[in-house]
Structure formats: C-alpha cells, structure tokens
Amino acid sequence: MYKVIVVGTDGSDRATVAFREALELAKMTGAKLHAVQVVHSAVKTGFSDTSGGQFEIDNMRDRAERTSAQLLAEAERQGVSAEVHNPGGVDVADTLISFAEAAGADLVVVGNLGMSGMKRLVLGSIPNKISHHCPCSLLIVNTDSA
C-alpha cells in the first residue's frame, strides 16, 4: 500500500502523536519512514551576532539532535526502516511538500497542531497548506489529546 511515508515533526508532544501514527502505518505496510524536522536556516548555520541569540540557536540545534536520536531509536525498536532529515527552511509546509516530492512519498503525515481562532486565521495552518499542494495522500492526525 505505502512504500514511502513522510512525517513532519518538531519534537513536540503533538508531533510525537503524528510520528507514532506514521510509525504504525510504516510498520503495517513495510514502508520506509522519513521523519522531517524543518530546522530554521539560522539554526542550520549556527551563527548569531549576539550571545543570547547564539545561546538560543544552540538550544534549538541540541533539541533537534535529541529529537532525531529519539525518533530513530523508536523506529529501530519497532523494526521500521527510518531516516530523520533536518532540512533548512523557513516555511515548514513548503519544505515538507518539497521533501515529499523528492522522496517519492506515497503519504505525508502531519499533526493538526491544534491551532484555532484568530491564530489560524492570521498564520494559516501547515496541514491546510499541505493539503492544497501535497503531491500524494495526506493524513492529518488529531493531536488534541497530547
């Protein structure tokens, strides 16, 4: 059914719910799982002109590395072939869409992020944007219980 599944994650509890759903689907179908954690370009380059800014960048980089290690360990425990990718980017939805196209994904999995009201109106929603431009099927996981 699925051969390549791409799941977006940011290391949050909500994203972990979506990752677990993608992991279970990969396990059931034998698909390769690609966890994509979009890391802001400033974090990728790792340079800030202030010590406070550099401290924040270092913390974000450390969190991304810890999340990557945790995701890979969980996939290995479940017997799922997985890779974690940390592409640089500013727009998460565009980066996930581009990655899904490049990877030849059959399915993209994202959490609903729980945004509502004015925040959703002003910022839009990652799942909404992906749903309009995704090159394959999209599963939006309800993460409100996280």
Rosetta blueprint (number, residue, H / E / L):
1 M L
2 Y L
3 K L
4 V E
5 I E
6 V E
7 V E
8 G E
9 T L
10 D L
11 G L
12 S L
13 D H
14 R H
15 A H
16 T H
17 V H
18 A H
19 F H
20 R H
21 E H
22 A H
23 L H
24 E H
25 L H
26 A H
27 K H
28 M H
29 T H
30 G L
31 A L
32 K E
33 L E
34 H E
35 A E
36 V E
37 Q L
38 V L
39 V E
40 H E
41 S H
42 A H
43 V H
44 K H
45 T H
46 G L
47 F L
48 S L
49 D L
50 T L
51 S H
52 G H
53 G H
54 Q H
55 F H
56 E H
57 I H
58 D H
59 N H
60 M H
61 R H
62 D H
63 R H
64 A H
65 E H
66 R H
67 T H
68 S H
69 A H
70 Q H
71 L H
72 L H
73 A H
74 E H
75 A H
76 E H
77 R H
78 Q H
79 G L
80 V L
81 S L
82 A E
83 E E
84 V E
85 H E
86 N L
87 P L
88 G E
89 G E
90 V L
91 D L
92 V H
93 A H
94 D H
95 T H
96 L H
97 I H
98 S H
99 F H
100 A H
101 E H
102 A H
103 A H
104 G L
105 A L
106 D L
107 L E
108 V E
109 V E
110 V E
111 G E
112 N L
113 L L
114 G L
115 M L
116 S L
117 G H
118 M H
119 K H
120 R H
121 L H
122 V H
123 L H
124 G L
125 S L
126 I H
127 P H
128 N H
129 K H
130 I H
131 S H
132 H H
133 H H
134 C L
135 P L
136 C L
137 S E
138 L E
139 L E
140 I E
141 V E
142 N L
143 T L
144 D L
145 S L
146 A L
